[in-house]
Amino acid sequence: MNIQYTKLIQPTSEIAAAFTRWENDPDLIPKTRPNRNQADLDKRQPVTIEHLVQRLRYDQIYLIYLDGQLIGEINYQVDPIHLIKKEPGTVWIGISIGEAAGRGKGIGYQAMQYLEEQIKSQGLTRIELGVFEFNTNAIKLYLKLGYVEIARINDFTYWQGRMWQDIRMEKYI
């Protein structure tokens, strides 16, 4: 299993197509974005090159390749407004293993370690993330990596006919 990471500098139509596939995957939507109601869950939209260029103004994005195939992405931004703890220099992270072929193989664990190395190399020492309470696999992953719960936000996202909490976690590296 050969895993490689590439920092996204110049989005292409192929990369935008992969992001569109992941953004609109019914299995991933509930886990990767907050939804207020069923209409939000049902919403589908393309990810364009322009959208990715806009994201790059705020996010550092790394593409995850498994045996040469793009399977996901990890990203971070520094000091976003939605942090629970407003410590200057805090990084908010995200991860998405978009292709089913990349799930359940420990790639998320390795990708998170890689992302932490990139963050640390920038002289940043605190990471915060949010994970929806029903995403038990992700919660187990973050706990295994040393993240600790710092807060819960009630009624944060809609899934399976009800509202769920967002669990906020942190780690100092």
N, C-alpha and C positions, 0 to 999 in steps of 0.2 A: 504494500500500500504506500504509494508515493504522494505525500501531501505537500503542496507548495502554496505560498502566499505572494500576492502581487499587489502593491499599492496602486489603487486606481488613480490615474492622472488624467487620462483622456478617454472618456466613455465612447463606446462604439455602439452601433445598432445591435450587434450580437449580445453585448453586455446588457443593453436596455431591454432586449427581448427576454433574457434570463430573469432580470429583475421584475419584468411584467408578469412572467409566469409565476414567480414566487409571490409577488404582491397579490395575485388573484387566485392563489391556491386555496380552496375551501378548507383544507386541513391546517394551513398556516395562518390564515386571516385571524382566527380568534386568539392566537398566541403572539402575534407580532404587532398588532395595533389595537388601541382601545376602540371599542364600539359602544355607542349609546343605546342602540336598539337593533332590531332585526334588519331594518333597512340599511344600516351601516355595515352589518355582516354581509349583506347581499351585494353591496356596492363593488363594482369592478372598474378599474381604470388602467390605462397603459402607463408605463414608466418610460418617459422619453429621454433622449440624450440630454435635452435641455434641463429636464428635471434633475438628472444626475449631476450635471454641471452646477446647478444651483445648490444641491446638497454638498458638493465639494467646497463650497464657500464656508461651510460650518463644520463639516464632518471629515475625518480621516477615514477612508474606506479601503479595506484590504479584501481582495477577492481570494476565495479558497478554491484550489484546484485539487482534485483527486485523480491521479493517473492521467493528468492532462485535461480533464473535463471540469469546467466551472460548476461547482456544486453549492456555493454559498458565499456569504460575506460577513465580515466583522467590521465594526466601526466604532469611532468615538468622537465626542466633541467636548470641549473644555468650557466649564462654567455655564451650562444652559440654564435657562430660567426655571425649569421644572425640577431642579434639585430640591430634595427635602432639607439637606444640610448645606447651607450656602458657604462652605469653606472655599476660599479662592484657590484656583488651581485644581478643582475637582473635575474628574472626567466622568462623563456619562457614556456607558457602552451599550452596544447592541450586537446581536449575533443572529444569523439566520442560515440554517443549513437547508437551502431551498430545494435541493434535489433529494428525493427519497433514497436514492442510491448512496447518499452520504450520511444517512441517519443510522444511529445505533451501532456505530463503529468506533466510538471514542474520538471522533474528529472534532466535536464541539469542545471537548476537554482540551485537546491539543491547540485548537484555534484560540481558546480563551488564554492559554498560557502564552501563546505567541503575541496576542494583543496586549497582555500585561507587560511583556518585554518591551514592546514598542512604546507604550505609555511611560514606563520607567526610564527608557532611554531619552525621553523628552524632559526628564527631571520632575515629572508629576508623580505624586505619591498616594492620592486617594481616588478610589473608584466608587461610583454609585450606579446602581441599576434598579430597574423595576421588573417584576415578574408577576404575572397573574396567578392567583392562588390555585387555580385548577391545573396549572402547568407543572405537575409534580416532577416530571423528568428534569426540567430546567432547574427547579428548586434543589433537587438532589445534586445536580452538577455544580451549582453555585456553592452549596454547603461543602461539597468535597474540595472545592478550590479555596475554601477559607473565607467565604463571604458570610456576613452575619446580618440578621434582620435588624433594621433600625426603625421601621414604621410600617403602618398599613393604612391604605386609603380605601375607605368603604365605597361601595357602589361605583366602582371605577370603570368597569367594562361589562358589556352584555354578552352572554353566551348561554346556549341551551335554556332559553326562556327566563333567565334571571340575571341579576347584577352580581358581580364578583369583586373581590378586593384586589388592589395592586399591592404587592409586598415589595417594599424598598429594602435593598441590601447594600452593604458597603464593605470595602476591603482597603486596608492600607498596605501598600507594597514598598 
